[in-house]
Each structure stands twice: as structure tokens, then as C-alpha cells.
């Protein structure tokens, strides 16, 4: 769930991270995070949500009381109906309008995740309605599953399956080897989930690596699409709303044109490019330049490891990063592309892991330096006007999500 904080791998919502390349921060530490290790750490420091002073020592009575107060205060956010059925284990993520916690069912002892959504404000209500509306209607192995819902006047609790296998790019980094065949396995699962969503009339609108999570750490794990806070149904009310994560925005969204599910396929093209190279197809230091590059379709297959990537893989990406949404592949067409159908059987088996990892580390390092110089803070909001329009337009950046409103001149 693309969240800030020590995520175990769960439904991200509007992660409050301090740069729009936040998904690569975790690559600075290449340790493979495992839920069992996380549980062991908690046993050594049993006071959840302790203060910034660190773990509570046996002899620190004052700090122990503070930790207890912090835990009690957080637990009061949960409705008694929830705590009667689930044992709250740990806070594992936080978004603009939500908390995500790992829980355990008191009777079955099965682990789940609960996403607590604050619905006091209009934005929180809209995000909650979008996510709940989708999750209550979908059932697919490559989409996060909703098992139960609790509602109060100001909060909604979504009980979700717990994905513990980590984000898509974290899995790539953790592997000692990564080939085109490995990439096709992941992209087939994502494309399958998108085909199902698009057939129902659902557009995700925030597809990115942070929102693609493995269900468990095993090699045979399914990959699930998560975070439906910006999803929309049908093709009317949302067609001109610019929202999502800047690097993954389709050109028609930036141009203020009506759009549909093809914006998800553009994002899949960006993800495919990153998956095979560790680099962004549109890599600019400022939002205006980034948007300009996207609108122009300015990307290339230069540098490593592109010389070792097959033409079929490049063709797959090109058909997704088409400027014309009508010419862009649909999810159904993507699944029928020769590269996915043959699972890169005709491609080189060359290990791409090293250049991909190097590119991801370099990007993370540059993003970290840029973030520290700019003094950006977690969850900051920024208003931007990246390009002129025949009217007034404003951009709101919340965490690493962008939302735009337009008032068209007469």
C-alpha cells in the first residue's frame, strides 16, 4: 500500500513519502523484509506505537507509561466491534486519510490487514466511496480481496487479505537473477487483473509498482493490484479529472482530454519500462519538464540494459506508450502480445539483475539528495501550474499523488 513507514506489503494509499520516486527508497536497504522477522522484533519491543524515544526498557517506568498511553490512544480509534473480533498487532502504514494495521482474527488466528479510513472530510469520503465501491464488487486472484467492512459515522474499516510478499520492485531487487521471462510472469498477472477491472468498467487511475504486491514471499506467489482510492466506475464523471502519480500519468490526462481505461495501460507501459531497466521512461527533475516529456512521448531505449533486451519486449512497451489512446493496447491485447504469450521464450535468457539494481540505486540516491536539498516533507501539499491552459487550472500534490481541478474560461 505504498504507504510511508515500515510496510510489510499491503494496500498502499496515498503514501506519504517525500519524493515522487518514493518506491525506490526501500532499495537503499536491500534486506528482504519478512513478516516473521517483523513479528520477532515486536516481541523484543512489545509496546506498539511507542514514542520517538525508542523501545521501552524494563527499568524505564516513565517511558513505559508513555508507550502505554500512545498505544491506548491509537487503539481508541478502533470501534469495539472491530477489536472484539480482531487483535490489533501493529501499525504498518499510514496515508492521507487512513491507517493500515496488521491484525489477527481472535478465533481463527488468521492474519489480516485493516485499513481504517477517516471519512469526516469530503476528500476522505470520496476516496472511501471509490475504494469500497470497487472492492465490494470485484473478485479476482490478482486483485486485493476485501473480506469484511465495519462502518461508523466518521470511520470505515476495511478488512483485507494481508499481502506479505513485498512490492513488485522489491522482489526484483531481492532476487539474484532477473530475466525477461521473470518480467513476463509479473506483467501477465497485472494485465489479467486489469482486463477483469476494465471489463467491469473500472479504471484504477493510480497503477504503479508500489500498488503491485506479492501475496506471499514464495516464488509461486500471485501478484495483486491494490489501492483503489482513486478508482472510478463508468466513463462520465471522472473523464477530465487529473489524478494519480505524476510519472505514470497518461498524455491525454495531462492534456485535459476525456479519457478511459487506456490510462491504466499507459501506466502499465511505464511499469514495464522500469521493470526491464530500473529506470523511468520519462525522467525529469521538475514537474513541468516531466509533463512536457510525457506529452511529447520523449523516451528511448538507450543505455544499459536495453542492448540486452529483446525487440519483442520493446515492441510491447511501445504499444503501451502510444500517444494515441485509441492505438494503445488494451489489457486483452496485451495478454495476446507474442512477448507475453511465449513468456519471452524467443528472448535472451541474459540476467538483467545487475544493471536494473544499479539504475534503481542511482535513482534512489539522486532522489534522496534532491529531496534533502529541497527540504520537502512527508505529506506536503503543493500547488503547481505546469503548463498554460485556456482557463484556470491548479494542481494539488498530496504525498506523491496529484490531483488537478480546471475552471474553463468562457
For each residue, the residues with C-beta under 8 A, 3 or more apart:
1: 7 10 11 12 13 15 93 95 100 115 210 211 213 226 227
2: 7 12 13 14 15 17 22 23 167 208 210 211 227 400
3: 7 10 12 13 15 16 92 93 94 95 100
4: 15 16 17 22 93 94 378 379 399
5: 91 92 93 94
6: 33 38 92
7: 1 2 3 10 12 92 93
8: 33 35 38 92 102 162 164
9: 33 163 164 165 166 167 170 213 214
10: 1 3 7 92 93 100 102 113 160 162 163 213 226
11: 1 93 100 113 115 144 158 160 163 213 226 227
12: 1 2 3 7 15 93 95 210 211 226 227
13: 1 2 3 93 95 96 97 98 100 115 127 131 227 229
14: 2 95 96 97 98 127 229 398 399 400 401
15: 1 2 3 4 12 22 93 95 210 399 400
16: 3 4 94 95 96 378 379 399
17: 2 4 22 25 378 399 400
18: 22 371 376 377 378 380
19: 22 25 367 368 370 371 376 400
20: 245 246 247 400
21: 24 25 247 280 363 364 367
22: 2 4 15 17 18 19 25 210 400
23: 2 26 167 169 208 209 210
24: 21 27 169 360 363 364 367
25: 17 19 21 22 28 364 367 368
26: 23 29 167 170
27: 24 30 169 170 173 357 360 361 364
28: 25 361 364 365 368
29: 26
30: 27 173 174
31:
32: 166 170 174 217
33: 6 8 9 37 38 166 170
34: 37 38 164 217
35: 8 38 39 102 111 164
36: 39 40
37: 33 34 40 41
38: 6 8 33 34 35 41 42 90
39: 35 36 42 43 89
40: 36 37 43 44
41: 37 38 44 45
42: 38 39 45 46 48 89 90
43: 39 40 46
44: 40 41 55
45: 41 42 50 55 56
46: 42 43
47: 50 55 56 64 67 68 70 71
48: 42 71 74 88 89 90 91
49: 67 70 71 74 91
50: 45 47 53 54 55 56 66 67 70 71
51: 63 66 67 70
52:
53: 50 63 66
54: 50
55: 44 45 47 50
56: 45 47 50 60 63 64 67
57: 60 63
58:
59:
60: 56 57 63 64
61: 64 65
62: 65 66
63: 51 53 56 57 60 66 67
64: 47 56 60 61 67 68
65: 61 62 68 69
66: 50 51 53 62 63 69 70
67: 47 49 50 51 56 63 64 70 71
68: 47 64 65 71 72
69: 65 66 72 73
70: 47 49 50 51 66 67 73 74
71: 47 48 49 50 67 68 74 75
72: 68 69 75 76
73: 69 70 76
74: 48 49 70 71 77 91
75: 71 72 78 83 88
76: 72 73
77: 74 99 116 155
78: 75 82 83 88 116 157
79: 82 83 150 152 155 157
80: 83 84
81: 84 85 150
82: 78 79 85 86 114 150 157
83: 75 78 79 80 86 87 88
84: 80 81 106
85: 81 82 105 106 107
86: 82 83 103 104 105 106 112 114 159
87: 83 103 104 105 106
88: 48 75 78 83 101 103 114
89: 39 42 48 101 102 103 104 111
90: 38 42 48 101 102
91: 5 48 49 74 94 99 100 101
92: 3 5 6 7 8 10 100 101 102 113
93: 1 3 4 5 7 10 11 12 13 15 99 100
94: 3 4 5 16 91 98 99 100
95: 1 3 12 13 14 15 16 98 99 100 229 399
96: 13 14 16 123 127 379 398 399
97: 13 14 117 118 119 121 123 124 127 128
98: 13 14 94 95 115 116 117 118
99: 77 91 93 94 95 115 116
100: 1 3 10 11 13 91 92 93 94 95 113 114 115 116
101: 88 89 90 91 92 113 114 116
102: 8 10 35 89 90 92 111 112 113 162
103: 86 87 88 89 111 112 113 114 159
104: 86 87 89 109 110 111 112
105: 85 86 87 108 109 110 111 112
106: 84 85 86 87 109
107: 85
108: 105
109: 104 105 106
110: 104 105
111: 35 89 102 103 104 105 162
112: 86 102 103 104 105 147 159 160 161 162
113: 10 11 92 100 101 102 103 159 160 161 162 163
114: 82 86 88 100 101 103 157 158 159 160
115: 1 11 13 98 99 100 157 158 160
116: 77 78 98 99 100 101 155 156 157
117: 97 98 124 127 128 131 155 156 157 158
118: 97 98 121 124 154 155
119: 97 124 125 128 154 155 156
120: 124 154
121: 97 118 124 125
122: 125 126
123: 96 97 126 127
124: 97 117 118 119 120 121 127 128
125: 119 121 122 128 129
126: 122 123 129 130
127: 13 14 96 97 117 123 124 130 131 229 230
128: 97 117 119 124 125 131 132 156 229
129: 125 126 132 133
130: 126 127 133 134 228 229 230 231 232
131: 13 117 127 128 134 135 158 227 228 229 231
132: 128 129 135 136 146 149 156 158
133: 129 130 136 137 231 233
134: 130 131 137 138 197 202 228 231 233
135: 131 132 138 144 145 146 158 160 228
136: 132 133 146 149
137: 133 134 200
138: 134 135 143 196 197 200 202
139: 143 145
140: 143 192 193 196 197
141: 222 224
142: 189 190 192 193 196 222 223 224 225
143: 138 139 140 193 196 197 224 225
144: 11 135 160 161 163 213 224 225 226
145: 135 139 160 161
146: 132 135 136 149 158 159 160
147: 112 159 160 161
148: 159
149: 132 136 146 156 157 158 159
150: 79 81 82 156 157 159
151: 155 156 157
152: 79 155 156
153:
154: 118 119 120
155: 77 79 116 117 118 119 151 152
156: 116 117 119 128 132 149 150 151 152
157: 78 79 82 114 115 116 117 149 150 151
158: 11 114 115 117 131 132 135 146 149
159: 86 103 112 113 114 146 147 148 149 150
160: 10 11 112 113 114 115 135 144 145 146 147
161: 112 113 144 145 147 215
162: 8 10 102 111 112 113
163: 9 10 11 113 144 213 214 215 216 224 226
164: 8 9 34 35 214 215 216 217
165: 9 171 213 214 215 216 217 218 221
166: 9 32 33 170 171 174 213 214 217
167: 2 9 23 26 170 171 209 210 212 213 214
168: 171 172 186 209 212 213 214 223 271 275
169: 23 24 27 172 173 209 274 275 360
170: 9 26 27 32 33 166 167 173 174
171: 165 166 167 168 174 175 214
172: 168 169 175 178 182 275 353 356 357
173: 27 30 169 170 357 360
174: 30 32 166 170 171
175: 171 172 178 182 353
176: 353
177: 182 351 353
178: 172 175 182 183 351 352 353 356
179: 182 183 344 347 348 349 350 351 352
180: 183 184 276 309 310 313 339 344 347 348 349 352
181: 184 185 343 344 345 347 349
182: 172 175 177 178 179 185 186
183: 178 179 180 186 187 272 275 276 313 344
184: 180 181 187 188 339 340 343 344
185: 181 182 188 189 343
186: 168 182 183 189 190 212 223 275
187: 183 184 190 191 268 271 272 275 334 340
188: 184 185 191 192 335 340 343
189: 142 185 186 192 193 222 223
190: 142 186 187 193 194 207 212 223 225 268 271
191: 187 188 194 195 268 331 334 335 340
192: 140 142 188 189 195 196 331 335
193: 140 142 143 189 190 196 197 224 225
194: 190 191 197 198 204 207 225 261 264 265 268 331 334
195: 191 192 198 199 330 331 332 335
196: 138 140 142 143 192 193 199 200
197: 134 138 140 143 193 194 200 202 203 204 225 261 264
198: 194 195 201 202 203 261 264 330 331
199: 195 196
200: 137 138 196 197
201: 198 233 234 235
202: 134 138 197 198 228 231 232 233 261
203: 197 198 231 232 238 260 261 263 264
204: 194 197 207 211 225 228 230 231 264 267
205: 230 231 232 238 243 244 263 264
206: 211 227 229 230 231 243 244 245 248 401
207: 190 194 204 211 212 225 248 264 267 268 271
208: 2 23 211 212 245 247 248 267 270 271
209: 23 167 168 169 212 271 274 275
210: 1 2 12 15 22 23 167 227
211: 1 2 12 204 206 207 208 225 226 227
212: 167 168 186 190 207 208 209 223 224 225 226 271
213: 1 9 10 11 144 163 165 166 167 168 223 224 226
214: 9 163 164 165 166 167 168 171 217 221 222 223 224
215: 161 163 164 165 221 222 223 224
216: 163 164 165 221
217: 32 34 164 165 166 214 221
218: 165 221
219:
220:
221: 165 214 215 216 217 218
222: 141 142 189 214 215
223: 142 168 186 189 190 212 213 214 215
224: 141 142 143 144 163 193 212 213 214 215
225: 142 143 144 190 193 194 197 204 207 211 212
226: 1 10 11 12 144 163 211 212 213
227: 1 2 11 12 13 131 206 210 211 230
228: 130 131 134 135 202 204 231
229: 13 14 95 127 128 130 131 206
230: 127 130 204 205 206 227 243 244 401
231: 130 131 133 134 202 203 204 205 206 228
232: 130 202 203 205 237 238 241
233: 133 134 201 202
234: 201 237
235: 201 238 239 258 260
236: 239
237: 232 234 241
238: 203 205 232 235 241
239: 235 236 258 259 260
240: 256 257 258 259 406
241: 232 237 238 403 404
242: 249 253 254 256 395 402 403 404 406
243: 205 206 230 401 402 403 404
244: 205 206 230 248 249 253 263 267 401 402
245: 20 206 208 248 249 400 401 402
246: 20 249 287 290 291 397 400 402
247: 20 21 208 270 280 282 290
248: 206 207 208 244 245 266 267 270 271
249: 242 244 245 246 253 254 263 266 291 294 402
250: 253 254 259 262 263 266 267 294 325
251: 254 255 266 294 295 297 323
252: 255 257 258 259 262 263 325
253: 242 244 249 250 256 257 259 263
254: 242 249 250 251 291 294 295 387
255: 251 252 295
256: 240 242 253 389 393 406
257: 240 252 253
258: 235 239 240 252
259: 239 240 250 252 253 262 263 325
260: 203 235 239 263 325
261: 194 197 198 202 203 264 265 330 331
262: 250 252 259 265 266 325 326 328 330
263: 203 205 244 249 250 252 253 259 260 266 267 325
264: 194 197 198 203 204 205 207 261 267 268 331
265: 194 261 262 268 269 320 328 329 330 331 334
266: 248 249 250 251 262 263 269 270 320 321 325 328
267: 204 207 208 244 248 250 263 264 270 271
268: 187 190 191 194 207 264 265 271 272 320 331 334
269: 265 266 272 273 281 317 319 320 321 328
270: 208 247 248 266 267 273 274 280 281 282 321
271: 168 187 190 207 208 209 212 248 267 268 274 275
272: 183 187 268 269 275 276 313 316 317 320
273: 269 270 276 277 279 280 281 299 317 321
274: 169 209 270 271 277 278 279 280 281
275: 168 169 172 183 186 187 209 271 272
276: 180 183 272 273 305 306 309 313 317 352 356
277: 273 274 303 304 305 306 309 352 355 356 359
278: 274 355 356 357 358 359 360 363
279: 273 274 283 303 359 363
280: 21 247 270 273 274 283 363
281: 269 270 273 274 299 317 321
282: 247 270 290 293 294 298 299
283: 279 280 293 363
284: 289 290 292 293
285: 289 370
286: 289 290
287: 246 290 291 384 386 395
288: 291 292 384 386 387
289: 284 285 286 292 293
290: 246 247 282 284 286 287 293 294
291: 246 249 254 287 288 294 295 386 387
292: 284 288 289 295 296 298 387
293: 282 283 284 289 290 296 298 299
294: 249 250 251 254 282 290 291 297 298
295: 251 254 255 291 292
296: 292 293
297: 251 294 321 323
298: 282 292 293 294
299: 273 281 282 293 321
300:
301: 306 309 314
302: 306
303: 277 279 306
304: 277 307 308 355 359
305: 276 277 308 309 350 352 355 356
306: 276 277 301 302 303 309 314
307: 304
308: 304 305 348 350 352
309: 180 276 277 301 305 306 313 314 347 352
310: 180 313 314 339 344 346 347 348
311: 314 315
312: 315 316 337 338 339 344 346 347
313: 180 183 272 276 309 310 316 317 339 344 347
314: 301 306 309 310 311 317 318
315: 311 312 318 319 337 339
316: 272 312 313 319 320 334 337 339 340
317: 269 272 273 276 281 313 314 320 321
318: 314 315 321 322
319: 269 315 316 322 328 329 333 334 337
320: 265 266 268 269 272 316 317 328 329 334
321: 266 269 270 273 281 297 299 317 318 328
322: 318 319 325 327 328 329
323: 251 297
324: 327 328
325: 250 252 259 260 262 263 266 322 328
326: 262
327: 322 324
328: 262 265 266 269 319 320 321 322 324 325
329: 265 319 320 322 333 334 337
330: 195 198 261 262 265 333 334
331: 191 192 194 195 198 261 264 265 268 334 335
332: 195 335 336
333: 319 329 330 336 337
334: 187 191 194 265 268 316 319 320 329 330 331 337 340
335: 188 191 192 195 331 332 340 341
336: 332 333 340 341
337: 312 315 316 319 329 333 334 340 341
338: 312 341 342 346
339: 180 184 310 312 313 315 316 342 344 347
340: 184 187 188 191 316 334 335 336 337 343
341: 335 336 337 338
342: 338 339 345 346
343: 181 184 185 188 340
344: 179 180 181 183 184 310 312 313 339 347
345: 181 342
346: 310 312 338 342
347: 179 180 181 309 310 312 313 339 344
348: 179 180 308 310
349: 179 180 181
350: 179 305 308
351: 177 178 179 354
352: 178 179 180 276 277 305 308 309 355 356
353: 172 175 176 177 178 356 357
354: 351 357 358
355: 277 278 304 305 352 358 359
356: 172 178 276 277 278 305 352 353 359 360
357: 27 172 173 278 353 354 360 361
358: 278 354 355 361 362
359: 277 278 279 304 355 356 362 363
360: 24 27 169 173 278 356 357 363 364
361: 27 28 357 358 364 365
362: 358 359 365 366
363: 21 24 278 279 280 283 359 360 366 367
364: 21 24 25 27 28 360 361 367 368
365: 28 361 362 368 369
366: 362 363 369 370
367: 19 21 24 25 363 364 370 371
368: 19 25 28 364 365 371 372
369: 365 366 372 373
370: 19 285 366 367 373 374
371: 18 19 367 368 374 376
372: 368 369 375
373: 369 370
374: 370 371
375: 372
376: 18 19 371 380
377: 18 380
378: 4 16 17 18 399
379: 4 16 96 398 399
380: 18 376 377 397
381: 396 397 398
382: 395 396 397
383: 394 395 396 397
384: 287 288 394 395 397
385: 393 394 395
386: 287 288 291 395
387: 254 288 291 292
388:
389: 256 392 393 406
390: 408 409
391: 406 407 408 409
392: 389 406 407 409
393: 256 385 389 404 405 406 407
394: 383 384 385 404 405
395: 242 287 382 383 384 385 386 402 403 404
396: 381 382 383 402 403 404 405
397: 246 380 381 382 383 384 400 401 402 403
398: 14 96 379 381 401 403
399: 4 14 15 16 17 95 96 378 379
400: 2 14 15 17 19 20 22 245 246 397
401: 14 206 230 243 244 245 397 398
402: 242 243 244 245 246 249 395 396 397
403: 241 242 243 395 396 397 398
404: 241 242 243 393 394 395 396
405: 393 394 396
406: 240 242 256 389 391 392 393
407: 391 392 393
408: 390 391
409: 390 391 392
410:
